[in-house]
Amino acid sequence: MSNLRRRLLAEAAGSAWVVLIGCGSMVLSANFGAQGLGLLGVSLAFGLGFTSMAYAIWPISGAHMNPAVTVGFAVAQRFSIRELVPYLAAQVVGAALGAWLLAYIAGGRPGFELAAAEFGANGYGDHSPFDYRLHAAAALEFAMSFALVMVHLLVSGLRVSRVIAPPAVGACITLIYLVSLPVTNGSANPARSTGPALLVGGWALDQLWMFWAAPMAAAILAGLLYPLFQGNPRERETGALDQRQRPAVQ
């Protein structure tokens, strides 16, 4: 198996896992009687879902599992432009497969209706959990995505990135969802938004553009500003994260 193919499979599997665990916590567990997960539980599911898979695939693909992160790395010149489209495609396909598997599992319950479940799809306006308008949802998605991409860029450059980066990024994702779940159902990840939207269709697809536009704009800005936040190069492992040369973050 070629090195690139192995990396793409890792990204697809990781994206599928994030959607299955994160959105699965919303669809299957969030309102499970008095013991439902609630806001904190769903936020932890997304964060821990990323962290657990990141430990597995960090040495293989860098554990992006998010098109915005990959774009941010590319803009920061830490990722090959030639591999950008394959990475993004693998992440979206993986997220779609994760959403499909979740739909299959949820469909095993008598009386389950996919259209009514909304499957953790992201939305604004009438489809925001608390009716937040487009401008508020876009501002939040931009800010949260910028923070996520910048954290990923910075912690992945540390000498001990394999140990510290997965929980650091996972904690960042948990905090992002604690803030954004009431506004947009939580995203900062275009692939995570696309998987459920493909199943829900209709309004979810109509509003999907914003959940690509805001994170991608934030990722570009984070990539451009990354050199300003690098700090002392001696504190980082020289060349460790140049993914144009290496298959994964070290």
C-alpha positions in Angstrom: 0.0 0.0 0.0 1.4 3.4 -1.0 2.3 5.9 1.8 -0.3 8.4 0.6 -3.1 5.8 0.4 -2.3 4.7 3.9 -2.5 8.3 5.1 -5.8 8.8 3.3 -7.3 5.7 4.8 -6.2 6.9 8.3 -7.9 10.3 7.7 -11.1 8.7 6.4 -11.3 6.3 9.3 -10.6 9.1 11.8 -13.3 11.4 10.3 -15.8 8.5 10.3 -15.0 7.9 14.0 -15.5 11.5 14.9 -18.9 11.7 13.3 -20.0 8.3 14.6 -19.0 9.1 18.2 -19.8 12.8 18.3 -23.0 12.9 16.3 -23.9 9.5 17.7 -23.8 11.0 21.2 -26.4 13.6 20.0 -28.7 11.2 18.2 -28.5 8.1 20.4 -27.6 9.4 23.9 -28.2 13.1 24.5 -31.8 12.7 25.4 -31.7 9.2 26.8 -34.2 9.8 29.7 -32.9 11.4 32.9 -29.5 10.0 32.2 -29.1 11.7 28.9 -25.6 13.1 28.1 -26.6 16.7 27.7 -24.4 19.6 26.6 -21.3 18.6 28.6 -21.6 14.9 27.6 -21.9 15.7 23.9 -19.0 18.1 24.0 -16.8 15.5 25.7 -17.9 12.9 23.1 -16.6 15.0 20.3 -13.4 15.9 22.2 -12.6 12.4 23.4 -13.6 10.9 20.0 -10.9 13.0 18.4 -8.3 12.3 21.1 -8.7 8.6 21.0 -8.4 8.3 17.3 -5.6 10.9 17.2 -3.4 8.7 19.3 -3.9 5.9 16.8 -3.3 7.8 13.5 -1.0 10.7 14.6 2.1 8.9 13.4 0.4 8.0 10.1 -1.4 11.1 8.8 -1.0 13.8 11.4 -4.5 13.3 12.6 -6.1 16.3 10.9 -9.6 14.7 10.5 -10.8 18.2 9.5 -10.5 20.0 6.1 -10.0 23.3 7.9 -6.9 21.9 9.7 -5.5 20.6 6.5 -5.9 23.9 4.7 -4.4 25.7 7.7 -1.3 23.4 7.5 -1.0 24.0 3.8 -1.2 27.8 4.1 1.4 27.6 6.9 3.6 25.6 4.4 3.5 22.6 6.6 1.6 20.4 4.2 2.0 19.6 0.5 -0.5 21.5 -1.7 -0.5 18.5 -4.1 -2.0 16.3 -1.4 -4.6 18.9 -0.3 -7.5 17.7 -2.4 -7.0 14.0 -1.7 -6.9 14.7 2.1 -10.0 16.8 1.9 -11.8 14.2 -0.1 -10.8 11.4 2.3 -12.1 13.4 5.2 -15.4 14.1 3.6 -15.9 10.5 2.5 -15.0 9.2 5.9 -17.5 11.6 7.6 -20.2 10.5 5.2 -19.5 6.9 5.9 -19.7 7.6 9.7 -23.0 9.4 9.2 -24.4 6.5 7.2 -23.3 4.0 9.8 -25.0 6.1 12.5 -28.2 6.2 10.4 -28.1 2.5 10.0 -27.7 1.9 13.8 -30.3 4.5 14.7 -32.7 3.0 12.2 -32.8 -0.2 14.3 -35.1 1.5 16.8 -38.8 1.1 16.1 -40.4 4.4 15.0 -37.1 6.1 14.2 -37.5 8.8 11.5 -34.3 10.2 9.9 -36.0 13.4 8.8 -37.1 14.1 12.4 -33.8 13.3 14.0 -31.8 15.9 12.1 -28.8 13.8 12.9 -26.8 16.5 14.6 -26.8 18.5 11.4 -25.5 22.1 11.7 -27.7 25.0 11.0 -28.5 28.7 11.7 -31.7 30.7 11.8 -34.7 28.4 12.2 -32.4 25.4 12.3 -30.2 26.7 15.1 -31.0 25.1 18.4 -31.8 28.5 19.8 -32.5 30.4 16.6 -29.2 32.2 16.3 -29.0 34.2 13.0 -26.5 33.7 10.2 -24.2 36.5 11.2 -23.9 35.2 14.8 -23.4 31.6 13.6 -20.8 32.6 11.1 -18.8 34.7 13.6 -18.8 31.9 16.1 -17.7 29.3 13.5 -15.0 31.5 12.3 -13.6 32.2 15.8 -13.8 28.6 16.9 -12.2 27.3 13.7 -9.4 29.9 14.0 -8.6 28.8 17.5 -8.8 25.1 16.6 -6.4 25.4 13.6 -4.0 27.5 15.5 -3.9 25.2 18.5 -3.3 22.2 16.2 -0.5 24.0 14.3 1.2 25.1 17.5 1.0 21.9 19.6 2.0 19.7 16.7 5.3 21.4 16.5 6.4 20.5 20.0 9.0 17.8 20.6 6.5 15.8 22.5 3.7 16.3 20.1 2.7 12.6 19.9 2.0 12.7 23.6 0.6 16.2 24.2 -1.1 17.1 21.0 -4.0 14.7 20.9 -5.4 15.7 24.4 -4.6 19.3 23.8 -6.5 19.5 20.5 -9.3 17.2 22.0 -9.7 19.6 25.0 -9.9 22.5 22.5 -12.7 20.7 20.6 -14.5 20.0 23.9 -14.5 23.7 24.8 -15.6 24.7 21.3 -18.6 22.4 21.5 -19.5 23.7 24.9 -19.9 27.1 23.4 -21.2 26.3 19.9 -23.7 23.5 20.5 -26.5 25.9 21.4 -25.7 28.1 18.4 -25.0 25.8 15.5 -25.0 22.3 16.9 -21.2 22.6 16.9 -18.9 22.2 14.0 -15.6 24.0 13.3 -15.1 21.1 10.9 -16.6 21.1 7.4 -16.4 17.3 7.0 -18.3 16.8 10.3 -21.0 19.2 8.9 -21.1 17.5 5.5 -21.7 13.9 6.7 -25.0 14.6 8.5 -26.1 17.1 5.9 -25.9 14.5 3.1 -28.4 12.4 5.1 -30.7 15.1 6.2 -30.7 16.9 2.9 -33.0 19.9 2.3 -32.2 22.8 4.6 -29.0 21.1 5.9 -27.5 21.1 2.4 -28.8 24.6 1.8 -27.0 25.9 4.8 -23.9 23.8 4.5 -22.0 26.5 2.6 -21.5 28.5 5.7 -20.0 25.6 7.6 -17.4 25.4 4.8 -16.9 29.1 4.2 -16.3 30.3 7.8 -13.9 27.5 8.9 -11.9 27.7 5.6 -11.6 31.5 5.9 -10.4 31.0 9.5 -8.0 28.3 8.5 -6.4 30.5 5.9 -6.0 33.3 8.4 -4.5 31.0 11.0 -2.1 29.6 8.5 -1.0 33.1 7.5 -0.6 34.2 11.1 1.1 31.0 12.4 4.7 32.3 12.0 3.9 35.1 14.4 2.9 32.5 17.1 5.7 30.0 16.6 7.9 31.3 19.5 11.4 30.1 20.0 12.3 27.6 17.2 14.8 25.9 19.6 11.8 24.7 21.6 10.6 22.8 18.6 11.9 19.8 16.9 13.5 21.0 13.7 11.6 19.8 10.6 9.4 17.4 12.6 6.2 18.6 11.2 7.0 19.5 7.6 4.4 17.2 6.1 5.7 18.0 2.6 8.6 15.8 3.5 7.2 13.4 6.1 4.1 11.3 6.2 3.0 12.4 9.6 3.6 14.6 12.6 6.4 13.3 14.8 
